[in-house]
Amino acid sequence: MRSKTSSRGFGLAAFGVAAALLGLALAGGTGLVRPAMAQASAPKVAGAWVRLPAATGRPAAGYLEITAAPGDALVAVSSPRAGRVELHSMSMVDGVMRMRAESRLAVPAAGRLSLAPGGNHLMLFDLAADVKPGERIPLKLRFASGSELSVSAEARTPGSAGGHSH
C-alpha cells in the first residue's frame, strides 16, 4: 500500500504535466506540433526548366512543379538572367486559348501547383542573350506565406515539349 505522501507527490506531478500540455495546446502546440508542420508545408520545387525563345528578343517560358501547403500561392519570381519574370495563366475562352498575367498563382487543395506547357507558366522577359541550351538559369520564388526558394532551371531549345510557344 502506498503512503499518502507518495500518492500526493504523484498527483502533483501528473497535474503539472497536464497543466504544461494544456498550456502548449492553448499556445497552438508550439514546440510539439508546429516544427513538423512547418517542415511539411515548406514549398518544394521539382523539374524546373525554361524554354528558350525561338526568336531573339522574345520572352522565354518557365515551367516547374511546386508542392506546398494548400492555400499558399506563388506571388513573385525573379532571376538575375532576366529583366523581369511574370506569372501567367492559360484558359480557354470561346474556343480560343488566352494567356493572362497574374499577380499570384494559388496552390490548390491537393498541394501541387503545376506550371507546364499549355497551362500556368512563367514568362521571362529580356532573358540574357548568351543563355544557351543546357545552361542553368537561377530563379528565386516568393510565396504568400513568406517562404522564399531558390532553384536552378535547365535552359532548353525552343522546340522543347508541348503547349504554346512564345
Phi and psi in radians as a Rosetta constraint file:
Dihedral C 1 N 2 CA 2 C 2 CIRCULARHARMONIC -1.440 0.35
Dihedral N 2 CA 2 C 2 N 3 CIRCULARHARMONIC 2.644 0.35
Dihedral C 2 N 3 CA 3 C 3 CIRCULARHARMONIC -1.410 0.35
Dihedral N 3 CA 3 C 3 N 4 CIRCULARHARMONIC 2.778 0.35
Dihedral C 3 N 4 CA 4 C 4 CIRCULARHARMONIC -1.095 0.35
Dihedral N 4 CA 4 C 4 N 5 CIRCULARHARMONIC -0.543 0.35
Dihedral C 4 N 5 CA 5 C 5 CIRCULARHARMONIC -1.184 0.35
Dihedral N 5 CA 5 C 5 N 6 CIRCULARHARMONIC -0.781 0.35
Dihedral C 5 N 6 CA 6 C 6 CIRCULARHARMONIC -1.225 0.35
Dihedral N 6 CA 6 C 6 N 7 CIRCULARHARMONIC -0.618 0.35
Dihedral C 6 N 7 CA 7 C 7 CIRCULARHARMONIC -1.135 0.35
Dihedral N 7 CA 7 C 7 N 8 CIRCULARHARMONIC -0.705 0.35
Dihedral C 7 N 8 CA 8 C 8 CIRCULARHARMONIC -1.153 0.35
Dihedral N 8 CA 8 C 8 N 9 CIRCULARHARMONIC -0.715 0.35
Dihedral C 8 N 9 CA 9 C 9 CIRCULARHARMONIC -1.082 0.35
Dihedral N 9 CA 9 C 9 N 10 CIRCULARHARMONIC -0.731 0.35
Dihedral C 9 N 10 CA 10 C 10 CIRCULARHARMONIC -1.125 0.35
Dihedral N 10 CA 10 C 10 N 11 CIRCULARHARMONIC -0.740 0.35
Dihedral C 10 N 11 CA 11 C 11 CIRCULARHARMONIC -1.091 0.35
Dihedral N 11 CA 11 C 11 N 12 CIRCULARHARMONIC -0.719 0.35
Dihedral C 11 N 12 CA 12 C 12 CIRCULARHARMONIC -1.168 0.35
Dihedral N 12 CA 12 C 12 N 13 CIRCULARHARMONIC -0.685 0.35
Dihedral C 12 N 13 CA 13 C 13 CIRCULARHARMONIC -1.124 0.35
Dihedral N 13 CA 13 C 13 N 14 CIRCULARHARMONIC -0.776 0.35
Dihedral C 13 N 14 CA 14 C 14 CIRCULARHARMONIC -1.097 0.35
Dihedral N 14 CA 14 C 14 N 15 CIRCULARHARMONIC -0.708 0.35
Dihedral C 14 N 15 CA 15 C 15 CIRCULARHARMONIC -1.083 0.35
Dihedral N 15 CA 15 C 15 N 16 CIRCULARHARMONIC -0.738 0.35
Dihedral C 15 N 16 CA 16 C 16 CIRCULARHARMONIC -1.088 0.35
Dihedral N 16 CA 16 C 16 N 17 CIRCULARHARMONIC -0.767 0.35
Dihedral C 16 N 17 CA 17 C 17 CIRCULARHARMONIC -1.123 0.35
Dihedral N 17 CA 17 C 17 N 18 CIRCULARHARMONIC -0.779 0.35
Dihedral C 17 N 18 CA 18 C 18 CIRCULARHARMONIC -1.071 0.35
Dihedral N 18 CA 18 C 18 N 19 CIRCULARHARMONIC -0.743 0.35
Dihedral C 18 N 19 CA 19 C 19 CIRCULARHARMONIC -1.117 0.35
Dihedral N 19 CA 19 C 19 N 20 CIRCULARHARMONIC -0.715 0.35
Dihedral C 19 N 20 CA 20 C 20 CIRCULARHARMONIC -1.124 0.35
Dihedral N 20 CA 20 C 20 N 21 CIRCULARHARMONIC -0.761 0.35
Dihedral C 20 N 21 CA 21 C 21 CIRCULARHARMONIC -1.131 0.35
Dihedral N 21 CA 21 C 21 N 22 CIRCULARHARMONIC -0.695 0.35
Dihedral C 21 N 22 CA 22 C 22 CIRCULARHARMONIC -1.094 0.35
Dihedral N 22 CA 22 C 22 N 23 CIRCULARHARMONIC -0.756 0.35
Dihedral C 22 N 23 CA 23 C 23 CIRCULARHARMONIC -1.051 0.35
Dihedral N 23 CA 23 C 23 N 24 CIRCULARHARMONIC -0.753 0.35
Dihedral C 23 N 24 CA 24 C 24 CIRCULARHARMONIC -1.124 0.35
Dihedral N 24 CA 24 C 24 N 25 CIRCULARHARMONIC -0.720 0.35
Dihedral C 24 N 25 CA 25 C 25 CIRCULARHARMONIC -1.099 0.35
Dihedral N 25 CA 25 C 25 N 26 CIRCULARHARMONIC -0.765 0.35
Dihedral C 25 N 26 CA 26 C 26 CIRCULARHARMONIC -1.169 0.35
Dihedral N 26 CA 26 C 26 N 27 CIRCULARHARMONIC -0.476 0.35
Dihedral C 26 N 27 CA 27 C 27 CIRCULARHARMONIC -1.487 0.35
Dihedral N 27 CA 27 C 27 N 28 CIRCULARHARMONIC 0.157 0.35
Dihedral C 27 N 28 CA 28 C 28 CIRCULARHARMONIC 1.539 0.35
Dihedral N 28 CA 28 C 28 N 29 CIRCULARHARMONIC 0.266 0.35
Dihedral C 28 N 29 CA 29 C 29 CIRCULARHARMONIC 1.386 0.35
Dihedral N 29 CA 29 C 29 N 30 CIRCULARHARMONIC 0.253 0.35
Dihedral C 29 N 30 CA 30 C 30 CIRCULARHARMONIC -0.901 0.35
Dihedral N 30 CA 30 C 30 N 31 CIRCULARHARMONIC 2.271 0.35
Dihedral C 30 N 31 CA 31 C 31 CIRCULARHARMONIC 1.611 0.35
Dihedral N 31 CA 31 C 31 N 32 CIRCULARHARMONIC -0.349 0.35
Dihedral C 31 N 32 CA 32 C 32 CIRCULARHARMONIC -1.946 0.35
Dihedral N 32 CA 32 C 32 N 33 CIRCULARHARMONIC -0.960 0.35
Dihedral C 32 N 33 CA 33 C 33 CIRCULARHARMONIC -1.749 0.35
Dihedral N 33 CA 33 C 33 N 34 CIRCULARHARMONIC -0.729 0.35
Dihedral C 33 N 34 CA 34 C 34 CIRCULARHARMONIC -1.040 0.35
Dihedral N 34 CA 34 C 34 N 35 CIRCULARHARMONIC -0.758 0.35
Dihedral C 34 N 35 CA 35 C 35 CIRCULARHARMONIC -0.984 0.35
Dihedral N 35 CA 35 C 35 N 36 CIRCULARHARMONIC -0.744 0.35
Dihedral C 35 N 36 CA 36 C 36 CIRCULARHARMONIC -1.142 0.35
Dihedral N 36 CA 36 C 36 N 37 CIRCULARHARMONIC -0.726 0.35
Dihedral C 36 N 37 CA 37 C 37 CIRCULARHARMONIC -1.148 0.35
Dihedral N 37 CA 37 C 37 N 38 CIRCULARHARMONIC -0.719 0.35
Dihedral C 37 N 38 CA 38 C 38 CIRCULARHARMONIC -1.086 0.35
Dihedral N 38 CA 38 C 38 N 39 CIRCULARHARMONIC -0.715 0.35
Dihedral C 38 N 39 CA 39 C 39 CIRCULARHARMONIC -1.165 0.35
Dihedral N 39 CA 39 C 39 N 40 CIRCULARHARMONIC -0.709 0.35
Dihedral C 39 N 40 CA 40 C 40 CIRCULARHARMONIC -1.177 0.35
Dihedral N 40 CA 40 C 40 N 41 CIRCULARHARMONIC -0.559 0.35
Dihedral C 40 N 41 CA 41 C 41 CIRCULARHARMONIC -1.677 0.35
Dihedral N 41 CA 41 C 41 N 42 CIRCULARHARMONIC -0.040 0.35
Dihedral C 41 N 42 CA 42 C 42 CIRCULARHARMONIC -1.101 0.35
Dihedral N 42 CA 42 C 42 N 43 CIRCULARHARMONIC 2.278 0.35
Dihedral C 42 N 43 CA 43 C 43 CIRCULARHARMONIC -1.039 0.35
Dihedral N 43 CA 43 C 43 N 44 CIRCULARHARMONIC 2.514 0.35
Dihedral C 43 N 44 CA 44 C 44 CIRCULARHARMONIC -2.290 0.35
Dihedral N 44 CA 44 C 44 N 45 CIRCULARHARMONIC 2.614 0.35
Dihedral C 44 N 45 CA 45 C 45 CIRCULARHARMONIC -2.216 0.35
Dihedral N 45 CA 45 C 45 N 46 CIRCULARHARMONIC 2.468 0.35
Dihedral C 45 N 46 CA 46 C 46 CIRCULARHARMONIC -2.369 0.35
Dihedral N 46 CA 46 C 46 N 47 CIRCULARHARMONIC 2.663 0.35
Dihedral C 46 N 47 CA 47 C 47 CIRCULARHARMONIC 1.121 0.35
Dihedral N 47 CA 47 C 47 N 48 CIRCULARHARMONIC 0.591 0.35
Dihedral C 47 N 48 CA 48 C 48 CIRCULARHARMONIC -1.260 0.35
Dihedral N 48 CA 48 C 48 N 49 CIRCULARHARMONIC 2.264 0.35
Dihedral C 48 N 49 CA 49 C 49 CIRCULARHARMONIC -2.652 0.35
Dihedral N 49 CA 49 C 49 N 50 CIRCULARHARMONIC 2.780 0.35
Dihedral C 49 N 50 CA 50 C 50 CIRCULARHARMONIC -2.229 0.35
Dihedral N 50 CA 50 C 50 N 51 CIRCULARHARMONIC 2.206 0.35
Dihedral C 50 N 51 CA 51 C 51 CIRCULARHARMONIC -1.479 0.35
Dihedral N 51 CA 51 C 51 N 52 CIRCULARHARMONIC 2.036 0.35
Dihedral C 51 N 52 CA 52 C 52 CIRCULARHARMONIC -1.161 0.35
Dihedral N 52 CA 52 C 52 N 53 CIRCULARHARMONIC 2.651 0.35
Dihedral C 52 N 53 CA 53 C 53 CIRCULARHARMONIC -1.217 0.35
Dihedral N 53 CA 53 C 53 N 54 CIRCULARHARMONIC 2.590 0.35
Dihedral C 53 N 54 CA 54 C 54 CIRCULARHARMONIC -1.277 0.35
Dihedral N 54 CA 54 C 54 N 55 CIRCULARHARMONIC -0.495 0.35
Dihedral C 54 N 55 CA 55 C 55 CIRCULARHARMONIC -2.187 0.35
Dihedral N 55 CA 55 C 55 N 56 CIRCULARHARMONIC 2.427 0.35
Dihedral C 55 N 56 CA 56 C 56 CIRCULARHARMONIC -0.987 0.35
Dihedral N 56 CA 56 C 56 N 57 CIRCULARHARMONIC 2.396 0.35
Dihedral C 56 N 57 CA 57 C 57 CIRCULARHARMONIC 1.596 0.35
Dihedral N 57 CA 57 C 57 N 58 CIRCULARHARMONIC -0.217 0.35
Dihedral C 57 N 58 CA 58 C 58 CIRCULARHARMONIC -1.489 0.35
Dihedral N 58 CA 58 C 58 N 59 CIRCULARHARMONIC 2.768 0.35
Dihedral C 58 N 59 CA 59 C 59 CIRCULARHARMONIC -1.301 0.35
Dihedral N 59 CA 59 C 59 N 60 CIRCULARHARMONIC 2.716 0.35
Dihedral C 59 N 60 CA 60 C 60 CIRCULARHARMONIC -1.680 0.35
Dihedral N 60 CA 60 C 60 N 61 CIRCULARHARMONIC 2.838 0.35
Dihedral C 60 N 61 CA 61 C 61 CIRCULARHARMONIC -2.057 0.35
Dihedral N 61 CA 61 C 61 N 62 CIRCULARHARMONIC 2.396 0.35
Dihedral C 61 N 62 CA 62 C 62 CIRCULARHARMONIC -2.021 0.35
Dihedral N 62 CA 62 C 62 N 63 CIRCULARHARMONIC 2.503 0.35
Dihedral C 62 N 63 CA 63 C 63 CIRCULARHARMONIC -2.367 0.35
Dihedral N 63 CA 63 C 63 N 64 CIRCULARHARMONIC 2.605 0.35
Dihedral C 63 N 64 CA 64 C 64 CIRCULARHARMONIC -3.021 0.35
Dihedral N 64 CA 64 C 64 N 65 CIRCULARHARMONIC 2.927 0.35
Dihedral C 64 N 65 CA 65 C 65 CIRCULARHARMONIC -1.986 0.35
Dihedral N 65 CA 65 C 65 N 66 CIRCULARHARMONIC 2.207 0.35
Dihedral C 65 N 66 CA 66 C 66 CIRCULARHARMONIC -1.957 0.35
Dihedral N 66 CA 66 C 66 N 67 CIRCULARHARMONIC 2.278 0.35
Dihedral C 66 N 67 CA 67 C 67 CIRCULARHARMONIC -1.964 0.35
Dihedral N 67 CA 67 C 67 N 68 CIRCULARHARMONIC 2.144 0.35
Dihedral C 67 N 68 CA 68 C 68 CIRCULARHARMONIC -2.731 0.35
Dihedral N 68 CA 68 C 68 N 69 CIRCULARHARMONIC 3.039 0.35
Dihedral C 68 N 69 CA 69 C 69 CIRCULARHARMONIC -1.122 0.35
Dihedral N 69 CA 69 C 69 N 70 CIRCULARHARMONIC 2.337 0.35
Dihedral C 69 N 70 CA 70 C 70 CIRCULARHARMONIC -0.963 0.35
Dihedral N 70 CA 70 C 70 N 71 CIRCULARHARMONIC 2.416 0.35
Dihedral C 70 N 71 CA 71 C 71 CIRCULARHARMONIC 1.680 0.35
Dihedral N 71 CA 71 C 71 N 72 CIRCULARHARMONIC -0.368 0.35
Dihedral C 71 N 72 CA 72 C 72 CIRCULARHARMONIC -1.247 0.35
Dihedral N 72 CA 72 C 72 N 73 CIRCULARHARMONIC 2.978 0.35
Dihedral C 72 N 73 CA 73 C 73 CIRCULARHARMONIC -2.654 0.35
Dihedral N 73 CA 73 C 73 N 74 CIRCULARHARMONIC 2.528 0.35
Dihedral C 73 N 74 CA 74 C 74 CIRCULARHARMONIC -1.346 0.35
Dihedral N 74 CA 74 C 74 N 75 CIRCULARHARMONIC 2.146 0.35
Dihedral C 74 N 75 CA 75 C 75 CIRCULARHARMONIC -2.028 0.35
Dihedral N 75 CA 75 C 75 N 76 CIRCULARHARMONIC -0.279 0.35
Dihedral C 75 N 76 CA 76 C 76 CIRCULARHARMONIC -2.865 0.35
Dihedral N 76 CA 76 C 76 N 77 CIRCULARHARMONIC 2.603 0.35
Dihedral C 76 N 77 CA 77 C 77 CIRCULARHARMONIC -2.425 0.35
Dihedral N 77 CA 77 C 77 N 78 CIRCULARHARMONIC 2.447 0.35
Dihedral C 77 N 78 CA 78 C 78 CIRCULARHARMONIC -2.402 0.35
Dihedral N 78 CA 78 C 78 N 79 CIRCULARHARMONIC 2.830 0.35
Dihedral C 78 N 79 CA 79 C 79 CIRCULARHARMONIC -2.661 0.35
Dihedral N 79 CA 79 C 79 N 80 CIRCULARHARMONIC 2.404 0.35
Dihedral C 79 N 80 CA 80 C 80 CIRCULARHARMONIC -1.208 0.35
Dihedral N 80 CA 80 C 80 N 81 CIRCULARHARMONIC -0.192 0.35
Dihedral C 80 N 81 CA 81 C 81 CIRCULARHARMONIC -1.695 0.35
Dihedral N 81 CA 81 C 81 N 82 CIRCULARHARMONIC 0.005 0.35
Dihedral C 81 N 82 CA 82 C 82 CIRCULARHARMONIC -2.295 0.35
Dihedral N 82 CA 82 C 82 N 83 CIRCULARHARMONIC 2.592 0.35
Dihedral C 82 N 83 CA 83 C 83 CIRCULARHARMONIC -1.144 0.35
Dihedral N 83 CA 83 C 83 N 84 CIRCULARHARMONIC -0.724 0.35
Dihedral C 83 N 84 CA 84 C 84 CIRCULARHARMONIC -2.766 0.35
Dihedral N 84 CA 84 C 84 N 85 CIRCULARHARMONIC 2.742 0.35
Dihedral C 84 N 85 CA 85 C 85 CIRCULARHARMONIC -2.230 0.35
Dihedral N 85 CA 85 C 85 N 86 CIRCULARHARMONIC 2.263 0.35
Dihedral C 85 N 86 CA 86 C 86 CIRCULARHARMONIC -2.001 0.35
Dihedral N 86 CA 86 C 86 N 87 CIRCULARHARMONIC 2.645 0.35
Dihedral C 86 N 87 CA 87 C 87 CIRCULARHARMONIC -1.600 0.35
Dihedral N 87 CA 87 C 87 N 88 CIRCULARHARMONIC 2.302 0.35
Dihedral C 87 N 88 CA 88 C 88 CIRCULARHARMONIC -2.291 0.35
Dihedral N 88 CA 88 C 88 N 89 CIRCULARHARMONIC 2.572 0.35
Dihedral C 88 N 89 CA 89 C 89 CIRCULARHARMONIC -2.027 0.35
Dihedral N 89 CA 89 C 89 N 90 CIRCULARHARMONIC 2.758 0.35
Dihedral C 89 N 90 CA 90 C 90 CIRCULARHARMONIC -2.142 0.35
Dihedral N 90 CA 90 C 90 N 91 CIRCULARHARMONIC 2.443 0.35
Dihedral C 90 N 91 CA 91 C 91 CIRCULARHARMONIC -2.601 0.35
Dihedral N 91 CA 91 C 91 N 92 CIRCULARHARMONIC 2.700 0.35
Dihedral C 91 N 92 CA 92 C 92 CIRCULARHARMONIC -1.657 0.35
Dihedral N 92 CA 92 C 92 N 93 CIRCULARHARMONIC 2.118 0.35
Dihedral C 92 N 93 CA 93 C 93 CIRCULARHARMONIC -2.220 0.35
Dihedral N 93 CA 93 C 93 N 94 CIRCULARHARMONIC 2.038 0.35
Dihedral C 93 N 94 CA 94 C 94 CIRCULARHARMONIC 0.890 0.35
Dihedral N 94 CA 94 C 94 N 95 CIRCULARHARMONIC 0.752 0.35
Dihedral C 94 N 95 CA 95 C 95 CIRCULARHARMONIC 1.362 0.35
Dihedral N 95 CA 95 C 95 N 96 CIRCULARHARMONIC 0.104 0.35
Dihedral C 95 N 96 CA 96 C 96 CIRCULARHARMONIC -2.074 0.35
Dihedral N 96 CA 96 C 96 N 97 CIRCULARHARMONIC 2.282 0.35
Dihedral C 96 N 97 CA 97 C 97 CIRCULARHARMONIC -1.324 0.35
Dihedral N 97 CA 97 C 97 N 98 CIRCULARHARMONIC 2.224 0.35
Dihedral C 97 N 98 CA 98 C 98 CIRCULARHARMONIC -2.113 0.35
Dihedral N 98 CA 98 C 98 N 99 CIRCULARHARMONIC 2.455 0.35
Dihedral C 98 N 99 CA 99 C 99 CIRCULARHARMONIC -1.919 0.35
Dihedral N 99 CA 99 C 99 N 100 CIRCULARHARMONIC 2.446 0.35
Dihedral C 99 N 100 CA 100 C 100 CIRCULARHARMONIC -2.487 0.35
Dihedral N 100 CA 100 C 100 N 101 CIRCULARHARMONIC 2.367 0.35
Dihedral C 100 N 101 CA 101 C 101 CIRCULARHARMONIC -1.215 0.35
Dihedral N 101 CA 101 C 101 N 102 CIRCULARHARMONIC 2.424 0.35
Dihedral C 101 N 102 CA 102 C 102 CIRCULARHARMONIC -2.153 0.35
Dihedral N 102 CA 102 C 102 N 103 CIRCULARHARMONIC 2.642 0.35
Dihedral C 102 N 103 CA 103 C 103 CIRCULARHARMONIC -1.487 0.35
Dihedral N 103 CA 103 C 103 N 104 CIRCULARHARMONIC -0.289 0.35
Dihedral C 103 N 104 CA 104 C 104 CIRCULARHARMONIC -2.825 0.35
Dihedral N 104 CA 104 C 104 N 105 CIRCULARHARMONIC 2.660 0.35
Dihedral C 104 N 105 CA 105 C 105 CIRCULARHARMONIC -2.148 0.35
Dihedral N 105 CA 105 C 105 N 106 CIRCULARHARMONIC 1.956 0.35
Dihedral C 105 N 106 CA 106 C 106 CIRCULARHARMONIC -1.322 0.35
Dihedral N 106 CA 106 C 106 N 107 CIRCULARHARMONIC 2.505 0.35
Dihedral C 106 N 107 CA 107 C 107 CIRCULARHARMONIC -1.392 0.35
Dihedral N 107 CA 107 C 107 N 108 CIRCULARHARMONIC 2.121 0.35
Dihedral C 107 N 108 CA 108 C 108 CIRCULARHARMONIC -1.226 0.35
Dihedral N 108 CA 108 C 108 N 109 CIRCULARHARMONIC 3.025 0.35
Dihedral C 108 N 109 CA 109 C 109 CIRCULARHARMONIC -0.975 0.35
Dihedral N 109 CA 109 C 109 N 110 CIRCULARHARMONIC -0.513 0.35
Dihedral C 109 N 110 CA 110 C 110 CIRCULARHARMONIC -1.257 0.35
Dihedral N 110 CA 110 C 110 N 111 CIRCULARHARMONIC -0.234 0.35
Dihedral C 110 N 111 CA 111 C 111 CIRCULARHARMONIC 1.464 0.35
Dihedral N 111 CA 111 C 111 N 112 CIRCULARHARMONIC 0.204 0.35
Dihedral C 111 N 112 CA 112 C 112 CIRCULARHARMONIC -2.279 0.35
Dihedral N 112 CA 112 C 112 N 113 CIRCULARHARMONIC 2.149 0.35
Dihedral C 112 N 113 CA 113 C 113 CIRCULARHARMONIC -1.934 0.35
Dihedral N 113 CA 113 C 113 N 114 CIRCULARHARMONIC 2.076 0.35
Dihedral C 113 N 114 CA 114 C 114 CIRCULARHARMONIC -1.811 0.35
Dihedral N 114 CA 114 C 114 N 115 CIRCULARHARMONIC 2.182 0.35
Dihedral C 114 N 115 CA 115 C 115 CIRCULARHARMONIC -1.896 0.35
Dihedral N 115 CA 115 C 115 N 116 CIRCULARHARMONIC 1.903 0.35
Dihedral C 115 N 116 CA 116 C 116 CIRCULARHARMONIC -2.486 0.35
Dihedral N 116 CA 116 C 116 N 117 CIRCULARHARMONIC 2.772 0.35
Dihedral C 116 N 117 CA 117 C 117 CIRCULARHARMONIC -0.925 0.35
Dihedral N 117 CA 117 C 117 N 118 CIRCULARHARMONIC 2.329 0.35
Dihedral C 117 N 118 CA 118 C 118 CIRCULARHARMONIC 1.501 0.35
Dihedral N 118 CA 118 C 118 N 119 CIRCULARHARMONIC -0.034 0.35
Dihedral C 118 N 119 CA 119 C 119 CIRCULARHARMONIC -2.380 0.35
Dihedral N 119 CA 119 C 119 N 120 CIRCULARHARMONIC -2.651 0.35
Dihedral C 119 N 120 CA 120 C 120 CIRCULARHARMONIC -0.968 0.35
Dihedral N 120 CA 120 C 120 N 121 CIRCULARHARMONIC 2.525 0.35
Dihedral C 120 N 121 CA 121 C 121 CIRCULARHARMONIC -2.830 0.35
Dihedral N 121 CA 121 C 121 N 122 CIRCULARHARMONIC 3.028 0.35
Dihedral C 121 N 122 CA 122 C 122 CIRCULARHARMONIC -1.782 0.35
Dihedral N 122 CA 122 C 122 N 123 CIRCULARHARMONIC 2.549 0.35
Dihedral C 122 N 123 CA 123 C 123 CIRCULARHARMONIC -2.011 0.35
Dihedral N 123 CA 123 C 123 N 124 CIRCULARHARMONIC 2.111 0.35
Dihedral C 123 N 124 CA 124 C 124 CIRCULARHARMONIC -1.801 0.35
Dihedral N 124 CA 124 C 124 N 125 CIRCULARHARMONIC 1.897 0.35
Dihedral C 124 N 125 CA 125 C 125 CIRCULARHARMONIC -1.638 0.35
Dihedral N 125 CA 125 C 125 N 126 CIRCULARHARMONIC 2.590 0.35
Dihedral C 125 N 126 CA 126 C 126 CIRCULARHARMONIC 0.943 0.35
Dihedral N 126 CA 126 C 126 N 127 CIRCULARHARMONIC 0.812 0.35
Dihedral C 126 N 127 CA 127 C 127 CIRCULARHARMONIC -1.126 0.35
Dihedral N 127 CA 127 C 127 N 128 CIRCULARHARMONIC 2.433 0.35
Dihedral C 127 N 128 CA 128 C 128 CIRCULARHARMONIC -0.902 0.35
Dihedral N 128 CA 128 C 128 N 129 CIRCULARHARMONIC 2.283 0.35
Dihedral C 128 N 129 CA 129 C 129 CIRCULARHARMONIC -1.135 0.35
Dihedral N 129 CA 129 C 129 N 130 CIRCULARHARMONIC -0.370 0.35
Dihedral C 129 N 130 CA 130 C 130 CIRCULARHARMONIC -1.561 0.35
Dihedral N 130 CA 130 C 130 N 131 CIRCULARHARMONIC 0.094 0.35
Dihedral C 130 N 131 CA 131 C 131 CIRCULARHARMONIC -1.262 0.35
Dihedral N 131 CA 131 C 131 N 132 CIRCULARHARMONIC 2.215 0.35
Dihedral C 131 N 132 CA 132 C 132 CIRCULARHARMONIC -2.057 0.35
Dihedral N 132 CA 132 C 132 N 133 CIRCULARHARMONIC 2.716 0.35
Dihedral C 132 N 133 CA 133 C 133 CIRCULARHARMONIC -0.935 0.35
Dihedral N 133 CA 133 C 133 N 134 CIRCULARHARMONIC 2.431 0.35
Dihedral C 133 N 134 CA 134 C 134 CIRCULARHARMONIC 1.652 0.35
Dihedral N 134 CA 134 C 134 N 135 CIRCULARHARMONIC -0.342 0.35
Dihedral C 134 N 135 CA 135 C 135 CIRCULARHARMONIC -1.275 0.35
Dihedral N 135 CA 135 C 135 N 136 CIRCULARHARMONIC 2.871 0.35
Dihedral C 135 N 136 CA 136 C 136 CIRCULARHARMONIC -1.850 0.35
Dihedral N 136 CA 136 C 136 N 137 CIRCULARHARMONIC 2.331 0.35
Dihedral C 136 N 137 CA 137 C 137 CIRCULARHARMONIC -1.932 0.35
Dihedral N 137 CA 137 C 137 N 138 CIRCULARHARMONIC 2.086 0.35
Dihedral C 137 N 138 CA 138 C 138 CIRCULARHARMONIC -1.294 0.35
Dihedral N 138 CA 138 C 138 N 139 CIRCULARHARMONIC 2.386 0.35
Dihedral C 138 N 139 CA 139 C 139 CIRCULARHARMONIC -2.249 0.35
Dihedral N 139 CA 139 C 139 N 140 CIRCULARHARMONIC 2.405 0.35
Dihedral C 139 N 140 CA 140 C 140 CIRCULARHARMONIC -1.995 0.35
Dihedral N 140 CA 140 C 140 N 141 CIRCULARHARMONIC 2.068 0.35
Dihedral C 140 N 141 CA 141 C 141 CIRCULARHARMONIC -1.788 0.35
Dihedral N 141 CA 141 C 141 N 142 CIRCULARHARMONIC 2.368 0.35
Dihedral C 141 N 142 CA 142 C 142 CIRCULARHARMONIC -2.066 0.35
Dihedral N 142 CA 142 C 142 N 143 CIRCULARHARMONIC 2.448 0.35
Dihedral C 142 N 143 CA 143 C 143 CIRCULARHARMONIC -2.028 0.35
Dihedral N 143 CA 143 C 143 N 144 CIRCULARHARMONIC 2.727 0.35
Dihedral C 143 N 144 CA 144 C 144 CIRCULARHARMONIC -1.026 0.35
Dihedral N 144 CA 144 C 144 N 145 CIRCULARHARMONIC -0.515 0.35
Dihedral C 144 N 145 CA 145 C 145 CIRCULARHARMONIC -1.228 0.35
Dihedral N 145 CA 145 C 145 N 146 CIRCULARHARMONIC -0.176 0.35
Dihedral C 145 N 146 CA 146 C 146 CIRCULARHARMONIC 1.723 0.35
Dihedral N 146 CA 146 C 146 N 147 CIRCULARHARMONIC -0.187 0.35
Dihedral C 146 N 147 CA 147 C 147 CIRCULARHARMONIC -1.166 0.35
Dihedral N 147 CA 147 C 147 N 148 CIRCULARHARMONIC 2.551 0.35
Dihedral C 147 N 148 CA 148 C 148 CIRCULARHARMONIC -2.253 0.35
Dihedral N 148 CA 148 C 148 N 149 CIRCULARHARMONIC 2.552 0.35
Dihedral C 148 N 149 CA 149 C 149 CIRCULARHARMONIC -2.505 0.35
Dihedral N 149 CA 149 C 149 N 150 CIRCULARHARMONIC 2.294 0.35
Dihedral C 149 N 150 CA 150 C 150 CIRCULARHARMONIC -1.815 0.35
Dihedral N 150 CA 150 C 150 N 151 CIRCULARHARMONIC 2.274 0.35
Dihedral C 150 N 151 CA 151 C 151 CIRCULARHARMONIC -2.324 0.35
Dihedral N 151 CA 151 C 151 N 152 CIRCULARHARMONIC 2.887 0.35
Dihedral C 151 N 152 CA 152 C 152 CIRCULARHARMONIC -2.103 0.35
Dihedral N 152 CA 152 C 152 N 153 CIRCULARHARMONIC 2.124 0.35
Dihedral C 152 N 153 CA 153 C 153 CIRCULARHARMONIC -1.833 0.35
Dihedral N 153 CA 153 C 153 N 154 CIRCULARHARMONIC 2.362 0.35
Dihedral C 153 N 154 CA 154 C 154 CIRCULARHARMONIC -1.328 0.35
Dihedral N 154 CA 154 C 154 N 155 CIRCULARHARMONIC 2.260 0.35
Dihedral C 154 N 155 CA 155 C 155 CIRCULARHARMONIC -1.380 0.35
Dihedral N 155 CA 155 C 155 N 156 CIRCULARHARMONIC 2.268 0.35
Dihedral C 155 N 156 CA 156 C 156 CIRCULARHARMONIC -2.164 0.35
Dihedral N 156 CA 156 C 156 N 157 CIRCULARHARMONIC 2.819 0.35
Dihedral C 156 N 157 CA 157 C 157 CIRCULARHARMONIC -1.105 0.35
Dihedral N 157 CA 157 C 157 N 158 CIRCULARHARMONIC 2.753 0.35
Dihedral C 157 N 158 CA 158 C 158 CIRCULARHARMONIC -1.017 0.35
Dihedral N 158 CA 158 C 158 N 159 CIRCULARHARMONIC -0.485 0.35
Dihedral C 158 N 159 CA 159 C 159 CIRCULARHARMONIC -1.481 0.35
Dihedral N 159 CA 159 C 159 N 160 CIRCULARHARMONIC 0.148 0.35
Dihedral C 159 N 160 CA 160 C 160 CIRCULARHARMONIC -1.186 0.35
Dihedral N 160 CA 160 C 160 N 161 CIRCULARHARMONIC 2.577 0.35
Dihedral C 160 N 161 CA 161 C 161 CIRCULARHARMONIC -0.145 0.35
Dihedral N 161 CA 161 C 161 N 162 CIRCULARHARMONIC 2.065 0.35
Dihedral C 161 N 162 CA 162 C 162 CIRCULARHARMONIC 1.309 0.35
Dihedral N 162 CA 162 C 162 N 163 CIRCULARHARMONIC 3.070 0.35
Dihedral C 162 N 163 CA 163 C 163 CIRCULARHARMONIC 0.953 0.35
Dihedral N 163 CA 163 C 163 N 164 CIRCULARHARMONIC -2.582 0.35
Dihedral C 163 N 164 CA 164 C 164 CIRCULARHARMONIC -1.622 0.35
Dihedral N 164 CA 164 C 164 N 165 CIRCULARHARMONIC 2.914 0.35
Dihedral C 164 N 165 CA 165 C 165 CIRCULARHARMONIC -2.125 0.35
Dihedral N 165 CA 165 C 165 N 166 CIRCULARHARMONIC 2.788 0.35
